[in-house]
Amino acid sequence: MTQTRPPAAPFFSAPAVVVGLCCLLLAAHGLRLLLPYTAEANAFYWLALIPERLSLALKGGGRDAYGAGSLLVAVFGHTLLHGDWTHVILNAGMLLVLGAPVARRQTALRFLAVFLLAAAGGAAAYFALRLPDGAPAIGASGGVSGILAAAFLIMAGPRAGWPELVSRRFLQTSAAFLALNLMIALMGPSLLGAGIAWEAHLGGYLVGALVMAGFVRA
Protein backbone atom coordinates (compact mmCIF):
# COMPACT_ATOMS: atom_id res chain seq x y z
CA MET A 1 0.00 0.00 0.00
CA THR A 2 1.34 3.40 -0.96
CA GLN A 3 1.31 5.94 1.80
CA THR A 4 0.53 9.54 0.96
CA ARG A 5 2.06 12.36 2.92
CA PRO A 6 -0.33 14.89 4.41
CA PRO A 7 -0.20 18.30 2.79
CA ALA A 8 2.25 20.68 4.37
CA ALA A 9 0.76 23.28 6.66
CA PRO A 10 0.89 26.81 5.26
CA PHE A 11 3.64 29.00 6.65
CA PHE A 12 1.10 31.70 7.46
CA SER A 13 -2.19 30.39 8.76
CA ALA A 14 -3.61 33.88 9.23
CA PRO A 15 -5.89 35.29 6.51
CA ALA A 16 -4.23 37.40 3.84
CA VAL A 17 -5.72 40.67 5.10
CA VAL A 18 -4.06 40.15 8.50
CA VAL A 19 -0.68 39.25 7.02
CA GLY A 20 -0.92 42.17 4.60
CA LEU A 21 -1.68 44.66 7.37
CA CYS A 22 1.23 43.37 9.47
CA CYS A 23 3.57 43.70 6.49
CA LEU A 24 2.31 47.25 5.88
CA LEU A 25 3.15 48.28 9.44
CA LEU A 26 6.63 46.76 9.21
CA ALA A 27 7.29 48.24 5.76
CA ALA A 28 6.13 51.70 6.87
CA HIS A 29 8.58 51.67 9.77
CA GLY A 30 11.41 50.46 7.56
CA LEU A 31 10.66 53.22 5.06
CA ARG A 32 10.63 55.82 7.82
CA LEU A 33 14.14 54.82 8.84
CA LEU A 34 15.34 55.42 5.28
CA LEU A 35 13.92 58.93 5.06
CA PRO A 36 16.20 61.94 5.46
CA TYR A 37 15.70 63.92 8.65
CA THR A 38 13.50 66.63 7.10
CA ALA A 39 11.18 64.13 5.44
CA GLU A 40 10.94 62.07 8.63
CA ALA A 41 10.08 65.19 10.64
CA ASN A 42 7.38 66.10 8.11
CA ALA A 43 5.92 62.59 8.30
CA PHE A 44 5.77 62.87 12.09
CA TYR A 45 4.16 66.32 11.89
CA TRP A 46 1.39 65.13 9.55
CA LEU A 47 0.76 61.63 10.90
CA ALA A 48 1.31 61.77 14.68
CA LEU A 49 -1.45 62.62 17.15
CA ILE A 50 -0.43 66.03 18.51
CA PRO A 51 -2.86 67.37 21.13
CA GLU A 52 -1.39 70.87 20.95
CA ARG A 53 -2.39 71.16 17.27
CA LEU A 54 -5.97 70.17 18.08
CA SER A 55 -6.02 72.60 20.99
CA LEU A 56 -4.99 75.40 18.65
CA ALA A 57 -7.77 74.44 16.25
CA LEU A 58 -10.36 74.49 19.03
CA LYS A 59 -9.17 77.94 20.11
CA GLY A 60 -9.71 79.36 16.64
CA GLY A 61 -6.73 78.28 14.60
CA GLY A 62 -3.08 79.08 14.16
CA ARG A 63 -0.19 78.22 11.90
CA ASP A 64 0.16 74.71 13.31
CA ALA A 65 -3.52 74.06 14.04
CA TYR A 66 -5.23 71.02 12.57
CA GLY A 67 -7.61 71.54 9.69
CA ALA A 68 -10.38 69.04 9.00
CA GLY A 69 -8.29 67.20 6.44
CA SER A 70 -5.05 67.12 8.41
CA LEU A 71 -6.91 65.92 11.52
CA LEU A 72 -8.44 63.06 9.53
CA VAL A 73 -5.01 62.12 8.19
CA ALA A 74 -3.57 61.99 11.72
CA VAL A 75 -6.50 60.03 13.18
CA PHE A 76 -5.75 57.13 10.84
CA GLY A 77 -2.16 57.83 9.76
CA HIS A 78 -0.64 57.59 13.25
CA THR A 79 -0.99 53.81 12.97
CA LEU A 80 1.84 53.80 10.40
CA LEU A 81 4.42 55.41 12.70
CA HIS A 82 6.26 53.56 15.47
CA GLY A 83 9.03 54.53 17.83
CA ASP A 84 11.38 51.64 17.08
CA TRP A 85 11.48 48.05 15.80
CA THR A 86 10.43 46.66 19.18
CA HIS A 87 7.30 48.80 19.10
CA VAL A 88 6.23 47.86 15.58
CA ILE A 89 7.14 44.15 15.92
CA LEU A 90 5.12 43.92 19.13
CA ASN A 91 2.07 45.49 17.47
CA ALA A 92 2.43 43.43 14.30
CA GLY A 93 2.90 40.21 16.28
CA MET A 94 -0.18 40.83 18.41
CA LEU A 95 -2.15 41.70 15.29
CA LEU A 96 -1.04 38.49 13.59
CA VAL A 97 -2.10 36.31 16.52
CA LEU A 98 -5.29 38.13 17.51
CA GLY A 99 -6.41 39.14 14.04
CA ALA A 100 -6.67 35.65 12.58
CA PRO A 101 -9.86 34.54 14.42
CA VAL A 102 -11.45 37.95 13.83
CA ALA A 103 -10.69 37.97 10.11
CA ARG A 104 -12.11 34.46 9.72
CA ARG A 105 -15.44 35.70 11.08
CA GLN A 106 -15.60 38.79 8.86
CA THR A 107 -14.86 39.90 5.33
CA ALA A 108 -11.53 41.60 4.70
CA LEU A 109 -13.21 45.01 4.46
CA ARG A 110 -15.02 44.54 7.78
CA PHE A 111 -11.81 43.41 9.46
CA LEU A 112 -10.08 46.56 8.24
CA ALA A 113 -13.07 48.60 9.40
CA VAL A 114 -12.75 47.18 12.93
CA PHE A 115 -9.05 48.06 12.97
CA LEU A 116 -9.41 51.56 11.51
CA LEU A 117 -12.46 52.56 13.54
CA ALA A 118 -10.77 51.29 16.69
CA ALA A 119 -7.70 53.36 15.79
CA ALA A 120 -9.95 56.40 15.38
CA GLY A 121 -11.60 55.65 18.72
CA GLY A 122 -8.19 55.40 20.33
CA ALA A 123 -7.18 58.73 18.81
CA ALA A 124 -10.37 60.38 20.09
CA ALA A 125 -9.77 59.05 23.61
CA TYR A 126 -6.14 60.18 23.53
CA PHE A 127 -7.05 63.69 22.42
CA ALA A 128 -9.87 63.93 24.96
CA LEU A 129 -7.63 62.99 27.88
CA ARG A 130 -4.41 64.71 26.78
CA LEU A 131 -5.60 68.16 25.69
CA PRO A 132 -4.30 70.80 25.57
CA ASP A 133 -0.59 70.01 25.49
CA GLY A 134 -0.01 66.28 25.92
CA ALA A 135 2.89 64.50 24.27
CA PRO A 136 2.48 63.37 20.63
CA ALA A 137 1.40 59.75 20.16
CA ILE A 138 2.14 57.25 17.40
CA GLY A 139 1.59 53.54 16.80
CA ALA A 140 -1.12 51.06 15.89
CA SER A 141 -1.90 50.12 19.49
CA GLY A 142 -5.41 51.58 19.40
CA GLY A 143 -6.33 49.52 16.35
CA VAL A 144 -4.69 46.42 17.82
CA SER A 145 -6.64 46.94 21.05
CA GLY A 146 -9.84 46.98 18.99
CA ILE A 147 -8.88 43.69 17.36
CA LEU A 148 -8.13 42.31 20.84
CA ALA A 149 -11.64 43.27 21.97
CA ALA A 150 -13.11 41.60 18.89
CA ALA A 151 -11.13 38.43 19.60
CA PHE A 152 -12.30 38.43 23.24
CA LEU A 153 -15.86 38.81 22.00
CA ILE A 154 -15.46 35.71 19.83
CA MET A 155 -14.06 33.79 22.81
CA ALA A 156 -17.00 34.89 24.94
CA GLY A 157 -19.59 33.07 22.87
CA PRO A 158 -20.35 31.55 19.47
CA ARG A 159 -22.43 34.50 18.30
CA ALA A 160 -19.92 37.22 19.25
CA GLY A 161 -22.75 39.75 19.08
CA TRP A 162 -24.53 42.12 21.44
CA PRO A 163 -25.31 39.48 24.11
CA GLU A 164 -21.61 38.66 24.48
CA LEU A 165 -20.84 42.31 25.30
CA VAL A 166 -22.44 41.78 28.71
CA SER A 167 -21.43 38.16 29.16
CA ARG A 168 -19.44 37.24 32.24
CA ARG A 169 -16.44 36.02 30.26
CA PHE A 170 -16.14 39.16 28.15
CA LEU A 171 -16.60 41.44 31.15
CA GLN A 172 -13.89 39.55 33.05
CA THR A 173 -11.35 39.81 30.23
CA SER A 174 -12.29 43.46 29.69
CA ALA A 175 -11.79 44.16 33.40
CA ALA A 176 -8.33 42.59 33.21
CA PHE A 177 -7.48 44.75 30.19
CA LEU A 178 -8.74 47.86 32.01
CA ALA A 179 -6.76 47.01 35.13
CA LEU A 180 -3.57 46.54 33.12
CA ASN A 181 -3.93 49.92 31.49
CA LEU A 182 -4.80 51.65 34.75
CA MET A 183 -1.65 50.15 36.22
CA ILE A 184 0.30 51.60 33.30
CA ALA A 185 -1.30 55.00 33.92
CA LEU A 186 -0.49 54.95 37.63
CA MET A 187 3.13 53.95 37.07
CA GLY A 188 3.76 57.27 35.38
CA PRO A 189 4.24 58.60 31.86
CA SER A 190 6.69 55.89 30.83
CA LEU A 191 7.24 52.18 31.38
CA LEU A 192 10.54 50.42 30.65
CA GLY A 193 11.75 53.60 28.96
CA ALA A 194 8.91 53.78 26.42
CA GLY A 195 5.88 56.07 26.53
CA ILE A 196 2.61 54.12 26.42
CA ALA A 197 -0.62 55.78 25.29
CA TRP A 198 -2.97 53.83 27.54
CA GLU A 199 -5.80 56.22 26.63
CA ALA A 200 -5.65 55.03 23.02
CA HIS A 201 -5.73 51.41 24.20
CA LEU A 202 -8.97 51.94 26.12
CA GLY A 203 -10.66 53.96 23.37
CA GLY A 204 -9.67 51.46 20.70
CA TYR A 205 -10.81 48.52 22.81
CA LEU A 206 -14.27 50.00 23.39
CA VAL A 207 -14.84 50.93 19.75
CA GLY A 208 -13.49 47.59 18.49
CA ALA A 209 -15.92 45.68 20.70
CA LEU A 210 -18.91 47.76 19.58
CA VAL A 211 -18.06 47.57 15.89
CA MET A 212 -17.44 43.83 15.98
CA ALA A 213 -20.74 43.20 17.77
CA GLY A 214 -22.56 45.35 15.25
CA PHE A 215 -21.01 43.56 12.28
CA VAL A 216 -21.84 40.12 13.65
CA ARG A 217 -25.45 41.11 14.24
CA ALA A 218 -25.69 42.50 10.72
DOSE-846975 format. One record per residue (C-alpha): x, y, z negated; residue in one letter. Coordinates in steps of 0.1 Angstrom, whole numbers, padded with zeros to 4 digits, always signed. Last residue first. Layout:
N
XYZA ...
//
This chain:
218
-0257+0425-0107A -0254+0411-0142R -0218+0401-0137V -0210+0436-0123F -0226+0454-0152G -0207+0432-0178A -0174+0438-0160M -0181+0476-0159V -0189+0478-0196L -0159+0457-0207A -0135+0476-0185G -0148+0509-0198V -0143+0500-0234L -0108+0485-0228Y -0097+0515-0207G -0107+0540-0234G -0090+0519-0261L -0057+0514-0242H -0057+0550-0230A -0058+0562-0266E -0030+0538-0275W -0006+0558-0253A +0026+0541-0264I +0059+0561-0265G +0089+0538-0264A +0117+0536-0290G +0105+0504-0306L +0072+0522-0314L +0067+0559-0308S +0042+0586-0319P +0038+0573-0354G +0031+0539-0371M -0005+0549-0376L -0013+0550-0339A +0003+0516-0333I -0017+0502-0362M -0048+0517-0347L -0039+0499-0315N -0036+0465-0331L -0068+0470-0351A -0087+0479-0320L -0075+0448-0302F -0083+0426-0332A -0118+0442-0334A -0123+0435-0297S -0114+0398-0302T -0139+0396-0330Q -0166+0414-0312L -0161+0392-0282F -0164+0360-0303R -0194+0372-0322R -0214+0382-0292S -0224+0418-0287V -0208+0423-0253L -0216+0387-0245E -0253+0395-0241P -0245+0421-0214W -0228+0397-0191G -0199+0372-0192A -0224+0345-0183R -0204+0316-0195P -0196+0331-0229G -0170+0349-0249A -0141+0338-0228M -0155+0357-0198I -0159+0388-0220L -0123+0384-0232F -0111+0384-0196A -0131+0416-0189A -0116+0433-0220A -0081+0423-0208L -0089+0437-0174I -0098+0470-0190G -0066+0469-0210S -0047+0464-0178V -0063+0495-0164G -0054+0516-0194G -0019+0501-0195S -0011+0511-0159A +0016+0535-0168G +0021+0573-0174I +0014+0598-0202A +0025+0634-0206P +0029+0645-0243A +0000+0663-0259G -0006+0700-0255D -0043+0708-0256P -0056+0682-0257L -0044+0647-0268R -0076+0630-0279L -0099+0639-0250A -0070+0637-0224F -0061+0602-0235Y -0098+0591-0236A -0104+0604-0201A -0072+0587-0188A -0082+0554-0203G -0116+0557-0187G -0100+0564-0154A -0077+0534-0158A -0108+0513-0167A -0125+0526-0135L -0094+0516-0115L -0090+0481-0130F -0128+0472-0129V -0131+0486-0094A -0101+0466-0082L -0118+0434-0095F -0150+0445-0078R -0132+0450-0045L -0115+0416-0047A -0149+0399-0053T -0156+0388-0089Q -0154+0357-0111R -0121+0345-0097R -0107+0380-0101A -0115+0380-0138V -0099+0345-0144P -0067+0356-0126A -0064+0391-0140G -0053+0381-0175L -0021+0363-0165V -0010+0385-0136L -0022+0417-0153L -0002+0408-0184M +0029+0402-0163G +0024+0434-0143A +0021+0455-0175N +0051+0439-0191L +0071+0442-0159I +0062+0479-0156V +0073+0488-0191H +0104+0467-0192T +0115+0481-0158W +0114+0516-0171D +0090+0545-0178G +0063+0536-0155H +0044+0554-0127L +0018+0538-0104L -0010+0538-0130T -0006+0576-0132H -0022+0578-0098G -0057+0571-0108F -0065+0600-0132V -0036+0620-0117A -0050+0621-0082V -0084+0631-0095L -0069+0659-0115L -0050+0671-0084S -0083+0672-0064G -0104+0690-0090A -0076+0715-0097G -0052+0710-0126Y -0035+0741-0140A +0002+0747-0133D -0002+0782-0119R -0031+0791-0142G -0067+0783-0146G -0097+0794-0166G -0092+0779-0201K -0104+0745-0190L -0078+0744-0163A -0050+0754-0187L -0060+0726-0210S -0060+0702-0181L -0024+0712-0173R -0014+0709-0209E -0029+0674-0211P -0004+0660-0185I -0015+0626-0172L +0013+0618-0147A +0008+0616-0109L +0014+0651-0096W +0042+0663-0119Y +0058+0629-0121F +0059+0626-0083A +0074+0661-0081N +0101+0652-0106A +0109+0621-0086E +0112+0641-0054A +0135+0666-0071T +0157+0639-0086Y +0162+0619-0055P +0139+0589-0051L +0153+0554-0053L +0141+0548-0088L +0106+0558-0078R +0107+0532-0051L +0114+0505-0076G +0086+0517-0098H +0061+0517-0069A +0073+0482-0058A +0066+0468-0092L +0032+0483-0094L +0023+0473-0059L +0036+0437-0065C +0012+0434-0095C -0017+0447-0074L -0009+0422-0046G -0007+0392-0070V -0041+0401-0085V -0057+0407-0051V -0042+0374-0038A -0059+0353-0065P -0036+0339-0092A -0022+0304-0088S +0011+0317-0075F +0036+0290-0067F +0009+0268-0053P +0008+0233-0067A +0022+0207-0044A -0002+0183-0028P -0003+0149-0044P +0021+0124-0029R +0005+0095-0010T +0013+0059-0018Q +0013+0034+0010T +0000+0000+0000M 
//
